[in-house]
């Protein structure tokens, strides 16, 4: 069976322009329905979206391979789509996806189609294949491109099987590795369909480029292929486990092993092969802590793990901040302050309804933040501990308030973060201690020991530290509110520019977390709608909107500076910028970072400064154009956005060379 046997011309969409990831999946699923292999469309759709919820199938480099395996599929099939402008698919490298293959896999024992799908995954690793697919004008053109590269791949495989490598290649390989397999690898993804084989292909190619003999075992949906032998393990220099699910590792006991995500096997293959071949990877032991911890994070630094734990908490908190913030802002918008200034936001029944619901959503923010930080660290045992710690941070409860009846002062955002990390780390330690208990007590650990001792500990800890965290929180808030107009402008410049420096990276996330943390603390403290915290959030969002808009304007008014494909992508950036999706600027920044990043950062800094200067406020941490009705001084905000975008556009027009001169 070949790729072209699975791909139906009726299921090929060329030149599509979905507005977001969900719409792209809907279009592909509807195209798949035209193949006639789907017996229950809703069930298949649920399978595709369920797989996507486990982790993005946007593997990077513009490629996405969503897939669903269910008994609603009568026979294996493929659907395809090209999106010349790209669409944000939450891909592993943060770049838009423009080539899509949707896989429909049946739940049966016939796994012949998996061999074809693995071939497709490997073909997509080659840039020329993707470029020609994007250039296809008709479904027949698209099929011809697939057929052409599939034939080339078959020829390569036949050559390998026949041992027809040239004498020069054989001599070089012999000199480089003396015929010994130096690096072994195992690749596996949750469904075992696409990422498994793409990682295998990337690692094999990296070995060829580095002159290091590599063997990759794939743990795919069709079972284990190219299995590693005991002799190969004994004689290798190092092993790579690029997996997002459990694989059998006891056989590697005593060998240098690198554990990483399957995505790293795709995107960091050369680095992994070099490290494994050097023999400098940590020695793996079967009784090591890797059996408890997720292998995807085993090789990450402490700082990187802490960052991921924090962002896990923030991402779960955001829906409460966004929904609650917008509802509270609407309450002020529909209320009449003249009725009772002291009760502004609840003077009319409709406003009171909105404010009550918004306040309820806001009350969950800090417990959710702390709970999911602890959950990220210690898995399910950390969840209850983090929730309780976050709630105590939001109320400011301490030994003084309990015993002396003093007025509690909330510990705010910082207190909740501390509760999440300390609670999570404590639960990890408690689990290690409980590992020494008799096996007969295994059943009562999660229902009695973990919650009882965990909640007791975090309660005592937060009651002890809340007064200190409250002082820090109050001091920081007072300092921000005391900033003069010039200092606020500087703060807005820094926050706006940080949103543009790496467009979704650590600087961007640091500025964003600063803004969301500020409004979370302000909301918990009942701050006024013109509080400096809301000004900071306004500066953060306008700074994140500028880069894609500035690039879109530049592609419109300085067309000679951009290629035809870049000009097409520029149009999409108008929408992405207005929706506060900074990542739309990433492809342009990657292709010309020296000119694009400074231009966008300066424009974003100008927008952030003007937003602060005009006293613009924003109670919601997301939404772009759609939350402008709840922005304080919306007219000034629009001016700040326009001026910052024009500054970025002009700098791009001045600094970038003509496309023909690149």
C-alpha positions in Angstrom: 0.0 0.0 0.0 1.2 3.5 -0.9 0.5 7.0 0.4 -1.4 7.8 -2.8 -3.6 4.7 -2.2 -4.7 6.3 1.1 -5.0 9.9 -0.2 -8.3 10.7 -1.9 -8.3 13.7 -4.4 -11.7 14.7 -3.0 -10.1 15.1 0.5 -7.4 17.6 -0.6 -7.9 21.2 0.2 -5.5 23.7 -1.4 -5.0 27.4 -0.5 -7.2 27.3 2.6 -7.3 30.1 5.2 -8.7 28.8 8.5 -8.7 31.5 11.2 -7.5 29.2 14.0 -6.5 25.7 14.9 -10.0 24.4 15.6 -11.3 25.6 12.3 -8.3 24.0 10.5 -9.2 20.6 12.2 -12.9 21.1 11.3 -12.0 21.6 7.6 -9.8 18.6 7.5 -12.4 16.4 9.3 -15.1 17.5 6.8 -12.7 16.7 3.9 -12.0 13.2 5.4 -15.8 12.6 5.5 -15.8 12.9 1.7 -13.6 9.8 1.5 -16.4 7.5 2.6 -14.3 5.7 5.2 -16.0 7.4 8.3 -19.0 5.6 9.7 -19.6 8.0 12.6 -18.3 11.5 11.9 -18.9 12.8 15.4 -17.1 9.9 17.0 -14.1 10.3 14.6 -14.1 14.1 15.3 -14.0 13.4 19.0 -11.0 11.0 18.5 -9.1 13.7 16.6 -9.7 16.4 19.1 -9.0 14.0 22.0 -5.6 13.3 20.5 -4.9 17.0 20.1 -5.7 17.5 23.7 -2.9 15.2 24.7 -0.4 17.5 22.9 -0.2 19.3 19.7 0.3 17.4 16.5 2.0 20.5 15.0 5.5 19.1 14.8 7.1 22.3 13.6 8.7 23.5 10.4 5.2 24.3 9.1 3.9 20.7 9.4 0.9 19.3 11.3 -0.2 15.7 11.2 -3.4 15.4 13.3 -4.8 11.9 13.6 -7.6 9.9 15.1 -7.8 6.1 15.7 -11.3 4.7 16.3 -13.7 2.0 15.3 -15.7 4.8 13.5 -13.1 4.4 10.7 -13.8 1.6 8.3 -10.5 1.8 6.4 -7.3 3.8 6.7 -7.3 7.1 4.8 -5.6 10.5 4.5 -6.9 14.0 4.0 -4.6 16.9 3.2 -4.7 20.7 3.2 -2.3 23.6 2.4 -2.6 27.0 4.1 -0.2 29.4 2.2 -0.5 32.0 4.9 -0.1 29.5 7.7 -2.3 29.2 10.8 -1.4 29.1 14.5 -1.5 25.4 15.4 0.3 25.7 18.7 3.1 23.8 17.0 6.2 22.7 19.0 8.4 25.4 17.5 5.7 28.1 17.8 5.6 28.7 14.1 2.4 28.6 12.0 1.5 25.4 10.2 0.9 25.4 6.4 0.9 21.8 5.3 -1.6 19.4 7.0 -2.2 15.6 6.6 -5.1 14.2 8.6 -4.9 10.5 9.4 -7.9 8.2 9.9 -6.9 4.9 11.4 -9.2 2.0 12.2 -9.2 -0.1 15.4 -8.2 -3.4 14.0 -5.2 -5.7 13.6 -4.4 -4.7 10.1 -1.4 -2.3 10.5 -0.2 -2.2 6.9 -1.4 1.5 6.8 1.0 2.4 9.6 4.0 1.6 7.3 2.6 4.0 4.8 2.0 6.6 7.4 5.5 6.3 8.8 6.8 6.8 5.2 4.6 10.0 5.0 6.0 11.3 8.3 9.6 10.7 7.0 8.9 12.4 3.7 7.6 15.5 5.5 11.0 15.9 7.2 12.4 17.1 3.8 11.9 20.8 3.0 11.6 20.3 -0.8 8.6 18.0 -0.4 6.7 20.5 1.7 7.6 23.4 -0.6 6.3 21.5 -3.7 3.1 20.6 -1.9 2.5 24.2 -1.1 3.1 25.1 -4.8 0.5 22.6 -6.0 -2.3 24.3 -7.9 -4.7 21.3 -8.3 -5.4 18.1 -6.4 -3.7 16.2 -9.3 -0.6 18.3 -8.9 -0.6 17.6 -5.2 -1.0 13.8 -5.8 1.9 13.9 -8.4 4.2 15.6 -5.9 3.4 12.9 -3.3 3.9 10.1 -5.9 7.2 11.6 -7.0 8.8 11.7 -3.6 7.3 8.4 -2.6 9.0 6.8 -5.6 12.3 8.5 -4.6 11.9 7.1 -1.1 11.1 3.6 -2.3 14.3 3.7 -4.5 16.4 4.8 -1.5 14.9 1.9 0.6 15.6 -0.6 -2.2 19.2 0.6 -2.5 19.7 0.2 1.3 18.2 -3.2 1.2 20.4 -4.3 -1.7 23.5 -2.9 -0.1 24.4 -0.8 -3.0 26.3 1.9 -1.2 29.3 3.2 -3.0 32.8 2.0 -2.0 33.7 5.6 -0.9 30.6 5.8 1.4 31.5 2.4 2.9 35.1 3.3 3.4 34.1 6.6 5.1 31.6 4.9 7.4 34.2 2.2 8.3 36.7 4.9 9.2 34.1 6.8 11.2 32.5 4.1 13.3 34.3 0.8 12.4 31.0 -0.8 11.6 29.8 -0.5 15.2 26.4 1.0 16.0 27.5 3.8 18.4 24.1 5.3 19.2 20.8 3.5 19.8 17.5 5.3 20.0 13.9 4.5 20.9 11.0 6.7 19.7 7.4 6.6 20.8 4.5 9.0 20.9 1.1 8.4 22.6 -0.7 7.2 19.5 2.4 5.8 17.8 1.4 7.1 14.3 3.3 10.2 13.2 5.7 11.7 15.8 7.2 8.3 16.4 8.5 7.9 12.8 9.4 11.6 12.3 11.7 11.4 15.3 13.2 8.2 14.1 13.9 9.8 10.6 15.4 12.9 12.2 17.7 10.9 14.4 18.8 8.7 11.6 19.5 11.7 9.3 21.4 13.4 12.1 23.6 10.3 12.5 24.4 10.3 8.7 25.3 14.0 8.8 27.6 13.5 11.8 29.1 10.3 10.5 27.8 8.3 13.5 26.2 5.0 13.0 22.7 5.0 14.5 19.9 2.5 15.0 16.4 3.6 15.9 13.7 1.3 17.4 10.1 2.6 16.8 7.4 1.9 19.4 4.5 2.6 17.0 0.9 1.7 16.9 1.8 -1.3 14.8 4.2 -2.6 17.5 8.0 -2.5 17.9 9.9 -2.2 14.7 13.7 -2.5 14.2 14.1 -3.9 17.7 17.4 -3.3 19.5 19.4 -6.4 20.5 21.3 -7.1 23.7 24.6 -7.1 21.8 23.9 -3.7 20.3 23.1 -2.4 23.8 26.3 -3.8 25.2 28.5 -2.3 22.4 26.9 1.2 22.0 28.3 4.5 23.3 24.9 5.9 24.3 21.1 5.6 24.1 18.4 8.2 23.3 14.9 7.6 24.6 12.7 10.1 22.7 9.3 9.2 24.1 6.1 10.7 25.4 4.9 7.4 26.8 6.4 4.6 28.8 8.8 2.3 27.0 10.8 -0.7 28.2 14.0 0.7 29.7 15.3 -2.0 32.1 17.4 -3.4 29.3 19.5 -0.2 29.3 20.5 -0.5 32.9 24.1 0.7 33.4 24.3 2.5 30.0 24.5 6.2 29.3 20.9 7.2 28.5 19.3 10.5 27.4 15.6 10.8 28.2 13.7 13.5 26.2 10.4 14.3 24.6 9.6 12.9 21.2 9.5 16.5 19.9 13.2 16.9 20.9 13.9 13.8 18.8 12.5 15.7 15.8 13.9 19.2 16.5 17.1 18.5 18.4 18.3 15.3 16.8 21.9 16.4 16.0 22.4 17.6 19.6 21.1 14.4 21.0 23.1 12.1 18.7 26.3 14.0 19.5 25.7 13.8 23.3 24.9 10.1 23.2 27.9 9.3 21.1 30.2 11.2 23.5 29.2 8.8 26.3 28.6 11.8 28.6 24.9 11.1 29.2 23.9 10.2 32.8 24.2 6.5 33.6 20.7 5.0 33.9 19.8 2.6 36.7 16.4 0.8 36.8 15.8 1.8 40.4 16.5 5.5 39.7 13.9 8.2 40.2 13.3 8.3 36.5 10.7 5.6 37.1 8.7 8.1 39.1 9.3 11.3 37.1 8.1 12.0 33.6 10.9 11.1 31.2 10.2 14.2 29.1 11.6 16.4 31.9 14.3 14.2 33.3 17.1 16.1 31.5 15.7 19.6 32.0 17.4 22.1 34.2 15.8 23.1 37.5 15.1 26.6 36.1 13.4 25.2 33.1 11.3 22.8 35.2 10.3 25.6 37.5 9.3 27.8 34.5 7.1 24.9 33.1 5.4 24.4 36.5 4.7 28.1 36.8 3.3 28.3 33.3 1.1 25.3 34.0 -0.5 27.2 36.9 -0.8 30.4 34.9 -2.4 28.7 31.9 -5.1 27.1 34.1 -5.7 30.4 35.9 -6.2 32.5 32.7 -9.8 31.5 31.9 -10.8 32.7 35.4 -8.9 35.9 34.9 -10.2 36.5 31.4 -13.8 35.6 32.1 -14.0 37.3 35.4 -12.1 40.4 34.4 -14.3 41.1 31.3 -17.5 40.5 33.4 -16.4 43.0 36.1 -15.4 45.5 33.4 -18.8 45.2 31.8 -20.4 45.7 35.2 -18.7 49.1 35.5 -19.6 49.8 31.8 -23.4 49.2 32.4 -23.6 50.8 35.8 -24.4 54.3 36.9 -21.8 55.6 39.3 -23.9 58.6 40.2 -26.4 56.4 42.1 -23.9 55.4 44.7 -20.2 56.0 44.0 -19.2 53.7 46.9 -21.2 50.8 45.4 -20.1 51.4 41.8 -20.5 48.2 39.8 -23.5 47.0 41.7 -25.9 49.9 41.6 -28.2 48.4 38.9 -29.5 44.8 38.9 -27.8 43.9 35.6 -24.5 45.4 36.7 -24.7 43.7 40.1 -25.3 40.3 38.3 -22.2 40.8 36.1 -20.1 42.0 39.1 -21.1 39.1 41.3 -20.3 36.4 38.6 -17.0 38.2 37.8 -16.0 38.4 41.4 -16.8 34.7 41.8 -14.6 33.8 38.9 -11.8 36.0 40.3 -12.0 34.2 43.7 -10.8 31.0 42.1 -7.7 32.5 40.5 -5.1 32.1 43.2 -6.3 28.6 44.4 -6.2 27.4 40.7 -2.8 29.0 40.2 -1.2 27.3 43.2 -3.1 24.1 42.7 -1.9 23.5 39.2 1.7 24.5 40.0 1.7 21.8 42.7 -0.1 19.4 40.3 2.6 19.9 37.7 5.3 19.1 40.3 3.8 16.2 42.2 0.9 15.0 40.0 -2.5 14.4 41.5 -1.3 14.3 45.2 -0.2 17.9 44.8 -3.6 19.2 43.6 -5.5 19.5 46.9 -2.5 20.8 48.7 -2.0 23.6 46.1 -5.6 24.6 46.2 -5.7 24.9 49.9 -2.4 26.9 49.9 -3.6 29.2 47.2 -6.9 29.9 49.0 -5.0 30.7 52.2 -2.8 33.1 50.2 -5.9 34.8 48.8 -7.4 35.2 52.2 -4.2 36.1 54.1 -5.0 33.8 56.9 -2.2 33.5 59.5 -1.7 32.4 63.1 -2.2 36.1 64.2 -5.6 36.3 62.4 -6.7 33.0 63.9 -5.5 33.5 67.5 -5.6 37.3 67.9 -8.4 38.2 65.5 -6.3 40.7 63.4 -7.5 41.7 60.0 -6.0 39.4 57.3 -4.1 40.9 54.4 -4.0 38.8 51.2 -0.6 37.4 50.2 -1.7 37.8 46.6 -0.1 36.4 43.4 3.4 35.9 45.0 1.9 34.0 48.0 0.0 31.7 45.7 3.1 30.9 43.6 5.0 30.2 46.8 2.2 27.9 48.0 2.2 26.0 44.7 5.9 25.3 44.6 6.3 24.5 48.3 3.2 22.3 48.4 4.4 20.5 45.3 7.9 19.9 46.6 6.6 18.8 50.0 4.3 16.2 48.3 7.3 14.9 46.3 9.2 14.4 49.5 6.2 12.8 51.2 5.8 10.3 48.4 9.5 9.3 48.7 9.1 8.8 52.4 5.9 6.8 51.9 7.7 4.5 49.4 9.3 2.9 52.4 6.0 2.0 54.0 4.7 -1.7 53.7 3.0 -2.6 50.5 -0.2 -3.3 52.5 -0.6 0.5 53.1 -0.3 1.3 49.3 -4.1 1.8 49.0 -4.5 4.4 51.8 -1.7 6.7 50.6 -3.7 8.6 48.0 -6.9 8.8 50.1 -5.6 9.4 53.6 -1.9 9.9 54.0 -1.2 12.4 51.1 -4.2 14.7 51.6 -4.1 14.7 55.4 -0.4 15.4 55.9 -0.1 17.6 52.8 -3.0 19.9 53.7 -1.9 20.1 57.3 1.6 21.0 56.2 0.6 23.7 53.7 -1.9 25.1 56.2 0.8 25.6 58.8 3.3 26.9 56.3 1.0 29.5 54.8 -0.2 30.7 58.2 3.5 31.2 59.1 4.6 33.0 55.9 1.4 34.9 54.9 2.3 37.9 57.1 5.7 38.2 55.3 4.2 37.7 51.9 1.5 40.2 52.6 4.0 42.8 53.5 5.9 42.1 50.3 2.7 42.2 48.2 1.5 45.4 49.9 4.9 47.0 49.5 5.2 46.1 45.8 1.7 47.5 45.2 2.4 50.7 47.0 5.6 51.1 45.1 3.9 50.7 41.8 1.1 53.1 42.7 3.7 55.6 43.8 5.4 55.7 40.5 5.3 59.1 38.8 4.2 59.6 35.2 7.8 59.4 33.9 8.5 56.2 35.8 5.3 54.7 34.5 6.2 55.5 31.0 9.5 53.7 31.4 7.7 50.7 33.0 5.3 50.6 30.0 8.2 50.8 27.5 10.0 47.9 29.2 6.8 45.7 29.4 5.9 46.5 25.8 9.3 45.8 24.4 9.6 42.5 26.4 6.5 41.2 24.7 8.3 41.6 21.3 11.8 40.5 22.0 11.2 36.8 21.7 7.5 36.7 20.7 6.3 33.9 22.9 9.6 33.0 24.6 10.8 33.6 28.2 10.9 37.4 27.9 7.4 37.5 26.4 6.1 35.1 29.0 7.8 37.1 31.9 6.1 40.3 30.8 2.8 38.5 30.4 2.9 36.8 33.8 3.9 40.2 35.4 0.8 41.8 33.9 -1.6 38.9 34.8 -0.1 38.7 38.2 -0.6 42.4 38.8 -4.3 42.3 37.9 -4.9 39.2 39.9 -3.4 40.8 43.0 -5.3 44.0 42.3 -8.6 42.2 41.8 -8.1 40.2 45.0 -7.4 43.4 46.9 -10.5 45.2 45.4 -8.3 47.8 43.7 -9.9 50.7 41.8 -10.5 50.3 38.0 -7.7 52.9 37.3 -5.1 51.0 39.4 -1.5 50.8 38.1 -1.9 47.0 37.8 -4.5 47.5 35.1 -2.3 50.0 33.4 0.5 47.4 33.3 -1.8 44.8 31.7 -2.8 47.3 29.1 0.8 48.0 28.2 1.6 44.3 28.0 -1.3 43.5 25.6 -0.7 46.5 23.3 3.0 45.6 23.2 2.1 42.1 22.1 -0.3 43.3 19.4 2.3 45.6 17.7 4.7 43.1 16.1 2.3 41.3 13.8 0.5 44.5 12.9 3.7 46.3 12.2 4.8 43.5 9.9 1.5 43.4 8.2 1.7 47.1 7.5 5.2 46.8 6.2 4.2 44.0 3.8 1.5 46.3 2.5 3.4 49.6 2.2 7.0 48.3 1.6 6.2 45.4 -0.7 9.7 45.3 -2.3 11.1 44.3 1.1 9.2 41.0 1.2 8.8 37.9 -1.0 5.5 37.0 -2.5 4.9 34.4 0.2 5.8 36.8 2.9 3.3 39.4 1.6 0.6 36.8 1.6 1.4 35.9 5.2 1.5 39.6 6.1 -2.3 39.9 5.4 -2.9 37.2 8.0 -0.9 39.1 10.6 -3.4 41.9 10.6 -5.9 39.5 12.1 -3.4 37.8 14.4 -2.2 41.2 15.7 -5.7 42.5 16.4 -6.4 39.2 18.2 -3.3 39.6 20.4 -1.4 36.6 18.9 2.2 37.9 18.9 3.4 34.6 17.4 2.2 35.6 14.0 5.5 37.6 13.7 7.7 34.6 14.4 8.3 33.5 10.8 9.5 37.0 9.8 11.6 37.3 12.9 13.3 33.9 12.2 14.1 34.8 8.6 15.6 38.2 9.4 16.1 38.6 13.2 18.7 41.4 13.1 16.2 43.8 11.5 12.8 42.5 12.4 13.2 42.0 16.2 14.6 45.5 17.0 12.0 47.1 14.8 9.2 45.3 16.4 10.6 45.7 19.9 11.0 49.5 19.5 7.5 49.8 18.1 6.0 47.7 21.0 8.0 49.8 23.5 6.6 53.0 22.1 3.0 51.6 22.3 3.5 50.5 25.9 4.9 53.9 26.8 2.0 55.7 25.2 -0.5 53.4 26.8 0.9 54.2 30.3 1.1 57.9 29.4 -2.6 58.0 28.4 -3.5 56.1 31.6 -5.1 53.2 29.6 -6.3 50.3 31.8 -7.2 46.7 31.0 -8.9 44.3 33.5 -8.7 41.3 31.2 -5.4 39.6 30.2 -6.4 38.6 26.7 -8.8 39.3 23.8 -7.1 41.9 21.7 -9.6 44.0 19.7 -12.5 42.1 21.3 -11.9 43.6 24.8 -11.4 47.2 23.6 -14.9 48.0 24.9 -13.7 47.4 28.5 -10.4 49.3 28.1 -10.1 52.4 30.2 -9.4 55.3 27.7 -10.0 53.2 24.7 -9.3 56.1 22.3 -5.9 56.6 23.8 -5.3 52.9 23.6 -6.1 52.8 19.9 -3.7 55.8 19.4 -0.9 53.9 21.3 -1.5 50.8 19.2 -1.5 52.7 15.9 1.6 54.8 16.7 3.6 51.8 17.9 2.6 49.8 14.8 3.5 52.6 12.5 6.9 53.1 14.2 7.6 49.4 13.8 6.5 49.5 10.2 8.7 52.5 9.3 11.8 50.9 11.0 11.2 47.7 9.0 10.9 49.8 5.8 14.2 51.5 6.6 16.2 48.6 7.9 15.1 45.7 5.6 16.7 45.1 2.3 14.7 44.6 -0.9 13.7 40.9 -1.2 15.7 40.6 -4.4 18.9 41.7 -2.6 18.6 39.2 0.3 
